[in-house]
Amino acid sequence: MSMNTPSKLEKVFKSGHIAVTSECGPPRGSDPEAVTSKGAMIKDHVDAVNITDNQTAMTRMSSLAACIHLKQMGLEPILQMVTRDRNRVALQSDILGAASFDINNVLCLSGDHQSFGDCAQGQNVHDLDSMQLVQTVRHMRDEGKFLGGDDIKRPPNMFVGAAANPFADPFEIRVPRLAKKIACGAEFIQTQCIYNIAKFEEWMRRVRERGLHEKVFIMAGMTPMKSAPMAKFMKNRVPGMDVPDEIIDRLAGVEKKKQAQEGIDICVEHIQRLKEVEGIAGFHVMAIEWEEKVPEIVERSGLYPRPEV
């Protein structure tokens, strides 16, 4: 087994196991307990934990600081970095800062537009785009150089990930876009939340046609629905989300107090189905502000206990 980094997540993939990740959103305040309590809920049921980077463009505790708190608890953090807020100098600086704490995973993203957040008048930076950020981390790691050409003393040693949305329009460019991210150096992929299973399976078929599943580790994104209104909101108000009517109807078909459990049941069923899809290397369980349900989902899906690597 050839390892590029000390990442536990990379080791899980390359050992042939189905990987499981989840995520913790940092708080809109400085109390570390707000993120460490989430980490404690899921610690034993996942291989690594994403720390979101000012998600929905709302100002929060920095992803790097939250990663450090979880690292000190013994969790394997995945540093999310968005290009929205920082130029190439700051991005490279934060990569070095994370590496100094032996944070060995990074997920490179563009970030939600600032108009969705609490500082709509703020300016997007996007000095680099998400693909260029992937290239940057790989250049720093593999070449040991900054983008400006100078050598790095002790280069960062990070397992590099990117995101993919199989459901955004136009559908025809979704797989070519994935191929570009792989060409830029992405080593693992976490997808958008999956509800339209048939469309996702078609995306995976096209991925396999190009042999991309053999070049990158693909993690299927799973988010349990708490209610029928949540499902309707995600269908109608969240860009790039594909929620079939049958999901909404199924949730609406049970009494209100049982809809949350029905949402978990649907999530578990989807994981069990997608476990059989060739090319799926893991699952990214995003229980948004519902971290206490991650252990149940992982256990019922047959993904527990997690492997020792």
N, C-alpha and C positions, 0 to 999 in steps of 0.2 A: 504494500500500500504506500503510494507516493504522496506525501503531504507537502503542500506549499506553505502552510502556516501552522501555528500552534492551536488553531481554532478547534474547539470541541465539536462544533457543528460540522465542519469539514470532515472530521474524523467519523462522525456518525454516518454521513453520506457515504464516505469511501469504504466504510465497513459493511455496506450493503443493507443498513437498517433504514426503515422509514423514519424520517426526522419529524419532530414536532416542535414548532415554535409558537409563541404567543406574543402579546405586547402589553406594555404598561404606558399609559399616558401620564406624563409628569403633571404636577399640580400647578394651578395659577397662584402660586405662593411659594414660600421658601422652606416649608416644613418637609423634611425628608421622609417622615413617616407616611405621608400621603402616597409615596411611590414604593417605599419598602414594604408596606402592608400588602400592596398588590403582589409584589414579588414573592412574599411569603406564602400567599395562597396557591401559587402555581409552581413553585420552585421544584417540587419533586415530580412534576408531570410533563415537563418540557425540557428540551435540550438547550434552548437559548430563548432570550426574551428581547424583542424589539423595544427600543425606547423612542417614542415618536418625537419629532422635531417641530415644535410649535404647530401641532396639527390643527387643521381648519384655519390656519393663519392667526390663531389666538396666542397671545403672549403667555408663555409658561416657563417653568424651570427648564434650564437648558438640557438638551438630550445628553450632552457629555457629563454634566454633573449627576444626572439621574443614573446614567450608566455606571458611574463610579460608586454610587451608593449600592447598587445591586451587585456589582463586582465584589464589594466588601462583604456582602452577604453570602458569597459563594455561588452566585448565579453567573451564567454566561451571557453577557449583554451583546446586543446588536445595535450599534450606533446608527441611528437614522440621521442622514444629512440631506438637507434640501438646498438647492441652489438659489432659492428665492431671496434669501436674507444676507448672503455673504459673497464677497468676491473671491477670486482665486487665492489671494494672499491669506484671507481669513480661513478659507476651507482647508488649505494646506496646513495652516497653523493648528487648527482643531484636530486634524488627522494626527499630527505629531503629538498633541496633547493626549489624545486617546491612547495612542501607542505607548506613551510613557506610563500609563496605568495598565498595560497589557490587555487592552481591549482589542480583541482579535477579529471582530466582524464589523462590517459597515454596509449599510443599505443606502444606495445613491438614488435620490429622488429630486423631482423638480419642486414640489410643494404646492399646496393649494394657493390660489390667487388671493392677494391680500384683501380684496374687496369682500371676502367671506368672513374676515376676522374682525378684531376689535380696533384695528388701526388702518381703516380703509384708505386713509390718506398717505400711508406708507408707500415707499417706492420698491418695486421689484428690482432685484439686482441682476440675477441670471447672467453674470459675467461668463459662467460656464453653463451648459445645459446638463441634464442628468447623464447623458452618454459621455460627455466630456469629463464629468466628474468620475465616472467609472474608469476612464482612461487615465485620469490623473492619479487615482489611488494605485492602479496597476503600475504606472510609470514610477511612482515614488517607491513602491515595494520592489519591483523587479529590476529597475534600472538604478535605484538608489540615488535618484536625482530629483530636484525641484523642477517645476515647469520652466523656470528661468534658466536652467542648465547647470546650476551649482550642485555639487555633491551633498548628500544628506549624511550626517553623522548618526549612525544607527537608524536605518530606514524603518518605516512602519511595516509591520508584518500582519496584514489584514486579509481575511477572506472576504471577497467583494461580491456584493449582491445588487440586484436591481429589481424593479417592479414591472409587471406586465398586466394590461387590462385586455382580456380576450373579448370584451363586450363593447368596447368603444367603436364608434363609426369613423371611417368605413371598416367593416369587418375584414375586407380583403387585405388590408395592410397590417393587420395585427401580427401575423406570423413573420412577415418581412421585418417589421419593427423589432420583434424579438431577436431575429437573426443579427440585426445591427448591434443590439446590446451585447450579444454574445461576442461578436467581432470586436467590440470595444474592450472586452475583458471581463464581462460579468461571469461569475462562477456559480451563483445560485440566483434563482428567480422566485419572488413571492407574488402571487397573482391577486387581482381584485377579488372581492367577495363573490363567491359563485352561488347562484341560485338557479340559473338556466343550465341545467346539467347537460342537456342534449347539445346546446350550442358550445359549451365548454369541451365536450367530447369531440365535437367536430374540429374545434381549434387544436386539440391535442392530436387528432388524426393528421392535420396539416403539419403540425410540428414534427410528427414522426416521419412524414413523407420527405422532409428535408433533413432528417437525421439530427435535428437540433436537440432532441432529448438525450442524445449521447454526448453532447458537448456542454451541457449545463444541468444543474439539479433544479427541477421545477417543483415548487411547493404550492399546493392548491390553497387559496385563501377561503376560510370558512368563518362566517359570522352568524351566530344564532339570532333569530328574530325574537323580540320580547312580546310582540303583539301584532295584530292586524294593522292598526294605525301606523306602527313603525314600518311595516312592510310597504304600505301605501306611500308613505313619505319617501322611502328609499327608491321606490319605483318612479315616483313623479318628480322628486325634487333633487335627487343626487345624480349629478352628471356621470355617465359611463356605467350606471348600475342597471342590470337587467333582472328584474324580478317578475317571473311569470304570474299570471292571474291565478293559476291553480295554487300557488303558495299562499297568496292573500286569501283565497277562498277557504283553503284548509284551516288557516289560522282563525278566520272569522267564523268558521263552522263549529268551534268549540266555545264554551262559555268563557267570559273575559278572564276569570281568575286562573283558567287552565291554559291560556294562550302561550304563556312563557314556556311552560313545559312542552307544549306542542312544538314550539320553535326549536327547543333543544332536541326533541325527537327527530325533527326534519334534518337538523344539522348532522346528527349521528348517522341517519340513513344515508345522507349524501356522502359522508366520509367513507362509510362502508362500501358504497358503490364505486367511488373514485379510487379506492385502494386497489381495485382490479384493473384500472386503466394503465396500460403500458406507458411508461415515461413519467409517472407521478412519483417523485422521490420523497415527498413529505407533505405535511399539512401545517398551514399557518392559521392558528385558531385565534381570531380577533373577537373576543367577547367584550365589546366596548362598555367600559364601566360596569362589567358583569364578570369580573375575573374569578369570582368564587364558583362559577359554573364550569370553568375550564377543566378541573379534575374529573367531574362527572362525564363531560364530553369525551375526554381522552380515554377514560376507563371503559365507557360503554362502546367506544369505537374499536376496542381491541388494540389500543396503542400504549397500554400500560401493563407492566412497568417499563420505564425507559431503559435502554441498554446501557451497560457500563462499557465505556470505551477509553 
